[in-house]
Amino acid sequence: MKTLFLIRSGEAKERDNPGSASRPLSKRGAKAARSCALAAASLGFSPERICCDSRLSTWETASAYAHASGIPPGAIAQDQRLELKETQERLIDYLLSLDDGLDSLAILVRRSRAAPFLEGLFPSYALKLPKAGMARIVFDAPRWSAVKPAAARLDAYLVPSGGDEYHRVAKLLMRSTRKAALASFSAAMRRSRLEDADLIIEKANKALAKVVASAFMDKDFLIVDDPSLFELVFEKPSA
């Protein structure tokens, strides 16, 4: 079994030359990277190697993740192959070329390169990995050279606060959590055969909406690591 931590590089400072590799993380980008790094540590983030390109913002994102989990800086390696647009677009080929002696690896990608890769692995899911976010993917394969989309399993999804993806995931999590809780409560109330059961359920629904909203909003990050929620949260809507 092989484990991949796919991390999106954090937001870089704006400069006159947007393509400059020397741009550090912005204040917001650094905060998001630190928050996600701490969350990843709680999920057991422990890759044997962290690979990234030479961009300063990418290196700083990798360092934040490593520091939060007590991973030595020496575990971070710049890989020239990740500089190439072709590699970023064909990450599956990059995985196939990895040393089979590694059981776990973190790869930092930039811009929207993560989207087509995740789309290829999980075509039925809508996954838009935001900046500084992380997806933990487990491959049921003995070697990297044997990994393929059919062997991939989404194990955890980490989203920093702010941005469209955070609000999308939070909304879906709230909806699914509220729905499950209300269904259980409603069944119990109806079994009780109280005359005003429907009224109690209606009031409980309104109260539950507030409780669930407070549990998910205004957080530094969101974590989805319960497989039973993946389809509810990430499944693409039917055409």
Buried (B, 14 or more C-beta within 10 A) or exposed (E): EBBBBBBBBBBBBEEEEEEEBEBBBBEBBBBBBBBBBBBBBEBEBBBBBBBBBEBBBBBBBBBBBBBBBEBEEEBBEBBEEBBEEEBBEBBBEBBBEBEEEEEBBBBBBBEEBBBBBBBEBBEEBBBBBBBBBBBBBBBEBEEBEEBEEEBBBBBBBBBBBBBEBBBBBBBBBBBBBBEEBBEEBBEEBEEEEEEEBEEBBEEBBEEBBEEBBEEBBEBBBBBBBEEEBBEBBBEEEEE
